[in-house]
Amino acid sequence: MTLRWRARAPGGSVLVSALLAGCVVVTSVGSGNRTNSPTVAGRSAAEGGGWQFLFDGTTMSGWTAFPGGEGTPTWSVHDGVLVCTGSPVGYIKTTRTFKDFELCLEWRFDPTKGAGNSGVLLRVEGPDQVWPRSIEAQLHSENAGDIWNIGEFPMQADVMRTQGRRTIKAHPTNEVPLGEWNRYDIRLVGERLELRVNGDLQNVALGCKGERGPIALQAEGAHIEFRDLRVRELK
């Protein structure tokens, strides 16, 4: 079935407006001035309700890199933060696979190095390559909340905001200044994807097919840092 959208106003479409309005934000926005990963007590609280950390704050356990495998200098851990140099281009992906889940993470760019680019790849399929078939939750500076379709991944997005493989976020950027921590809340359940940036629902896609696959973080030519990566499987 083809999903059709009717234009409503400069801010979006009738269907997307209804979808965005019908969602309630239940997650809090990450603080912009914290510098360390969660305390043990904080981790214990976060791991309640089915949440599991994907990054332990000290090692790369649970992740594998492409290119480079284990021990690549592109990715490292410093002071509880997962650091990516951005080069060579590639990604790290979880050794576990996921299909229906909620994913929370925080990221920031170094103001001394300038704005940058990266992304979160969902339901990754096929062999390792740049880039694997997947849905990308964009992290390019001022474009977080955009959706990119990689490898003709079957999904349906608002045609009024879609340019080629990119579906532009529904609202103006709400990212914090460089050097402060942003938060992504990603929910992919069944065929529905929701992207929230710093608590605001920025994008929705329907008809997202695909089976279980890893979650990946892109190295895309820029220094970027991550922390507080956790996932909760649903269904």
Backbone hydrogen bonds in HBPLUS format (Angstrom, degrees):
<---DONOR---> <-ACCEPTOR-->    atom                        ^
c    i                          cat <-CA-CA->   ^        H-A-AA   ^      H-
h    n   atom  resd res      DA  || num        DHA   H-A  angle D-A-AA Bond
n    s   type  num  typ     dist DA aas  dist angle  dist       angle   num
A0014-VAL N   A0006-ARG O   3.11 MM   8  5.94 163.0  2.14 168.2 173.0     1
A0012-GLY N   A0009-ALA O   3.01 MM   3  5.79 173.5  2.02 129.8 131.5     2
A0017-SER N   A0013-SER O   2.83 MM   4  5.81 159.7  1.87 148.7 155.2     3
A0018-ALA N   A0014-VAL O   3.05 MM   4  6.25 154.0  2.12 143.8 150.7     4
A0019-LEU N   A0015-LEU O   2.88 MM   4  6.17 156.8  1.93 151.2 158.1     5
A0020-LEU N   A0016-VAL O   2.81 MM   4  6.02 165.0  1.84 157.6 160.8     6
A0021-ALA N   A0017-SER O   2.95 MM   4  6.03 160.4  1.98 145.5 151.3     7
A0022-GLY N   A0018-ALA O   3.04 MM   4  6.07 137.0  2.23 139.6 150.1     8
A0023-CYS N   A0020-LEU O   3.38 MM   3  5.67 170.6  2.39 111.0 113.1     9
A0043-ARG N   A0039-THR O   2.77 MM   4  6.05 156.1  1.82 154.6 161.1    10
A0044-SER N   A0040-VAL O   2.93 MM   4  6.16 157.5  1.98 148.8 154.7    11
A0045-ALA N   A0041-ALA O   3.02 MM   4  6.30 156.0  2.08 147.5 153.4    12
A0046-ALA N   A0042-GLY O   2.90 MM   4  6.11 159.8  1.94 148.6 154.5    13
A0047-GLU N   A0043-ARG O   2.86 MM   4  5.98 145.3  1.98 148.1 157.0    14
A0048-GLY N   A0045-ALA O   3.17 MM   3  5.45 159.8  2.22 105.9 111.9    15
A0051-TRP N   A0048-GLY O   3.41 MM   3  5.83 173.2  2.41 114.4 116.2    16
A0052-GLN N   A0231-VAL O   2.82 MM 179  5.37 152.1  1.90 148.0 157.0    17
A0231-VAL N   A0052-GLN O   2.79 MM 179  5.37 158.0  1.83 153.9 157.0    18
A0054-LEU N   A0229-LEU O   2.79 MM 175  5.43 164.6  1.81 135.1 140.6    19
A0063-TRP N   A0060-MET O   3.10 MM   3  5.76 143.4  2.24 148.3 147.0    20
A0095-THR N   A0062-GLY O   2.91 MM  33  5.39 151.9  1.99 134.8 135.3    21
A0064-THR N   A0093-LYS O   2.93 MM  29  5.56 152.1  2.01 152.8 161.8    22
A0093-LYS N   A0064-THR O   2.88 MM  29  5.56 159.8  1.92 156.6 160.9    23
A0069-GLY N   A0065-ALA O   2.93 MM   4  4.61 133.2  2.16 128.0 128.1    24
A0066-PHE N   A0091-TYR O   2.78 MM  25  5.45 162.5  1.81 173.3 174.2    25
A0091-TYR N   A0066-PHE O   2.75 MM  25  5.45 158.0  1.80 159.8 167.5    26
A0085-THR N   A0074-THR O   2.93 MM  11  5.23 156.9  1.98 146.4 154.0    27
A0076-SER N   A0083-VAL O   2.97 MM   7  5.28 153.3  2.04 148.3 155.5    28
A0083-VAL N   A0076-SER O   2.76 MM   7  5.28 170.5  1.77 159.9 162.1    29
A0078-HIS N   A0081-VAL O   2.93 MM   3  5.27 160.0  1.97 151.9 156.2    30
A0081-VAL N   A0078-HIS O   2.94 MM   3  5.27 152.0  2.02 112.6 121.7    31
A0082-LEU N   A0226-PHE O   2.89 MM 144  4.99 159.3  1.93 153.6 154.6    32
A0226-PHE N   A0082-LEU O   2.79 MM 144  4.99 155.5  1.85 145.3 153.6    33
A0084-CYS N   A0224-ILE O   2.89 MM 140  5.35 158.8  1.94 170.0 175.1    34
A0224-ILE N   A0084-CYS O   3.06 MM 140  5.35 154.1  2.13 143.8 150.8    35
A0221-GLY N   A0086-GLY O   2.68 MM 135  4.11 142.8  1.81 127.6 127.1    36
A0090-GLY N   A0219-ALA O   2.98 MM 129  5.05 158.3  2.03 137.8 141.9    37
A0219-ALA N   A0090-GLY O   2.80 MM 129  5.05 173.5  1.80 129.6 130.1    38
A0092-ILE N   A0217-LEU O   3.02 MM 125  5.46 150.0  2.11 148.0 156.4    39
A0217-LEU N   A0092-ILE O   2.84 MM 125  5.46 151.6  1.92 154.8 164.4    40
A0094-THR N   A0215-ILE O   2.90 MM 121  5.56 150.4  1.99 151.2 160.3    41
A0098-PHE N   A0213-GLY O   2.78 MM 115  5.28 164.3  1.80 129.6 130.6    42
A0213-GLY N   A0098-PHE O   2.90 MM 115  5.28 158.4  1.94 131.2 134.2    43
A0234-LEU N   A0100-ASP O   2.88 MM 134  5.32 171.2  1.89 133.2 134.0    44
A0101-PHE N   A0188-LEU O   2.86 MM  87  5.55 152.9  1.93 143.4 148.6    45
A0188-LEU N   A0101-PHE O   2.95 MM  87  5.55 165.8  1.97 168.7 173.0    46
A0102-GLU N   A0232-ARG O   2.89 MM 130  5.18 148.1  1.99 138.9 149.3    47
A0232-ARG N   A0102-GLU O   2.86 MM 130  5.18 150.9  1.94 150.6 157.3    48
A0103-LEU N   A0186-ILE O   2.72 MM  83  5.01 162.1  1.75 152.0 158.0    49
A0186-ILE N   A0103-LEU O   2.80 MM  83  5.01 174.0  1.80 158.1 160.2    50
A0104-CYS N   A0230-ARG O   2.92 MM 126  5.43 168.9  1.93 161.2 164.6    51
A0230-ARG N   A0104-CYS O   2.94 MM 126  5.43 161.5  1.97 155.5 160.1    52
A0105-LEU N   A0184-TYR O   3.09 MM  79  5.42 152.7  2.17 149.6 154.4    53
A0184-TYR N   A0105-LEU O   2.85 MM  79  5.42 167.4  1.87 161.5 165.4    54
A0106-GLU N   A0227-ARG O   2.99 MM 121  5.35 158.5  2.04 163.8 160.2    55
A0227-ARG N   A0106-GLU O   3.05 MM 121  5.35 144.4  2.18 142.1 143.6    56
A0107-TRP N   A0182-ASN O   3.03 MM  75  5.36 145.5  2.15 128.7 139.2    57
A0182-ASN N   A0107-TRP O   2.87 MM  75  5.36 178.0  1.87 160.4 160.8    58
A0108-ARG N   A0225-GLU O   3.05 MM 117  5.46 144.9  2.18 143.4 148.9    59
A0225-GLU N   A0108-ARG O   3.03 MM 117  5.46 161.5  2.06 161.8 166.1    60
A0179-GLY N   A0109-PHE O   2.92 MM  70  5.60 120.0  2.29 151.9 166.9    61
A0113-LYS N   A0110-ASP O   2.92 MM   3  5.35 149.0  2.02 112.2 121.8    62
A0114-GLY N   A0110-ASP O   2.98 MM   4  6.20 124.1  2.30 145.8 161.7    63
A0141-SER N   A0116-GLY O   2.93 MM  25  5.66 169.1  1.94 166.1 163.8    64
A0139-LEU N   A0118-SER O   2.99 MM  21  4.94 140.5  2.15 141.5 129.9    65
A0218-GLN N   A0119-GLY O   2.97 MM  99  5.27 161.0  2.01 154.9 157.9    66
A0120-VAL N   A0137-ALA O   2.96 MM  17  5.03 162.7  1.99 138.5 144.0    67
A0137-ALA N   A0120-VAL O   2.78 MM  17  5.03 167.2  1.79 151.5 154.2    68
A0121-LEU N   A0216-ALA O   2.76 MM  95  4.83 161.9  1.79 139.5 145.4    69
A0216-ALA N   A0121-LEU O   2.99 MM  95  4.83 162.4  2.02 136.2 141.1    70
A0122-LEU N   A0135-ILE O   2.78 MM  13  5.13 157.7  1.83 148.9 156.7    71
A0135-ILE N   A0122-LEU O   3.19 MM  13  5.13 163.2  2.22 139.8 145.0    72
A0124-VAL N   A0214-PRO O   3.26 MM  90  5.38 167.9  2.28 155.7 152.0    73
A0125-GLU N   A0133-ARG O   2.88 MM   8  5.28 153.7  1.95 158.8 163.3    74
A0134-SER N   A0150-ILE O   3.13 MM  16  5.29 153.3  2.21 127.1 133.3    75
A0150-ILE N   A0134-SER O   3.11 MM  16  5.29 157.1  2.17 166.3 165.2    76
A0136-GLU N   A0148-TRP O   2.88 MM  12  4.91 174.1  1.88 158.7 157.3    77
A0148-TRP N   A0136-GLU O   2.97 MM  12  4.91 160.7  2.00 140.1 145.5    78
A0138-GLN N   A0146-ASP O   3.01 MM   8  5.23 162.9  2.04 149.3 151.5    79
A0143-ASN N   A0140-HIS O   2.75 MM   3  5.22 155.0  1.81 145.0 146.5    80
A0146-ASP N   A0143-ASN O   3.03 MM   3  5.89 156.6  2.09 147.7 148.7    81
A0147-ILE N   A0167-THR O   2.99 MM  20  5.06 161.6  2.02 142.2 148.1    82
A0167-THR N   A0147-ILE O   2.75 MM  20  5.06 163.4  1.77 155.8 160.2    83
A0149-ASN N   A0165-ARG O   2.86 MM  16  5.01 155.9  1.92 139.2 147.4    84
A0209-LYS N   A0154-PRO O   2.99 MM  55  5.58 164.2  2.02 156.2 159.8    85
A0156-GLN N   A0206-LEU O   2.63 MM  50  5.10 153.9  1.70 164.7 159.2    86
A0206-LEU N   A0156-GLN O   2.82 MM  50  5.10 161.6  1.85 160.5 159.8    87
A0161-ARG N   A0158-ASP O   3.05 MM   3  5.58 153.8  2.12 112.9 120.5    88
A0162-THR N   A0159-VAL O   3.42 MM   3  4.89 163.6  2.45  92.7  97.4    89
A0168-ILE N   A0161-ARG O   2.82 MM   7  5.35 156.3  1.87 158.8 150.8    90
A0163-GLN N   A0166-ARG O   2.68 MM   3  5.25 157.3  1.73 162.1 168.0    91
A0166-ARG N   A0163-GLN O   3.15 MM   3  5.25 160.7  2.19 126.6 123.6    92
A0170-ALA N   A0202-GLN O   2.72 MM  32  5.20 170.8  1.73 152.6 155.9    93
A0180-GLU N   A0177-PRO O   3.07 MM   3  5.87 163.2  2.10 144.6 147.7    94
A0198-ASN N   A0183-ARG O   2.82 MM  15  4.96 170.8  1.82 149.5 152.8    95
A0185-ASP N   A0196-ARG O   2.93 MM  11  4.99 161.2  1.97 146.0 149.3    96
A0196-ARG N   A0185-ASP O   2.88 MM  11  4.99 154.8  1.94 149.0 155.6    97
A0187-ARG N   A0194-GLU O   3.01 MM   7  5.17 166.7  2.03 150.4 153.7    98
A0194-GLU N   A0187-ARG O   2.84 MM   7  5.17 150.6  1.92 149.1 158.0    99
A0189-VAL N   A0192-ARG O   3.03 MM   3  5.54 151.4  2.12 161.3 162.5   100
A0192-ARG N   A0189-VAL O   3.05 MM   3  5.54 169.9  2.06 136.0 136.8   101
A0208-CYS N   A0191-GLU O   2.87 MM  17  4.18 173.4  1.87 118.7 116.8   102
A0193-LEU N   A0205-ALA O   2.85 MM  12  5.07 166.4  1.87 153.8 156.0   103
A0205-ALA N   A0193-LEU O   3.00 MM  12  5.07 153.5  2.07 136.9 142.3   104
A0195-LEU N   A0203-ASN O   3.00 MM   8  5.21 159.4  2.04 148.4 148.6   105
A0202-GLN N   A0195-LEU O   2.80 MM   7  5.76 156.4  1.86 157.1 165.0   106
A0203-ASN N   A0195-LEU O   3.39 MM   8  5.21 150.1  2.49 139.8 140.8   107
A0197-VAL N   A0200-ASP O   2.89 MM   3  5.30 150.5  1.98 150.9 146.8   108
A0200-ASP N   A0197-VAL O   3.03 MM   3  5.30 168.1  2.04 121.0 120.4   109
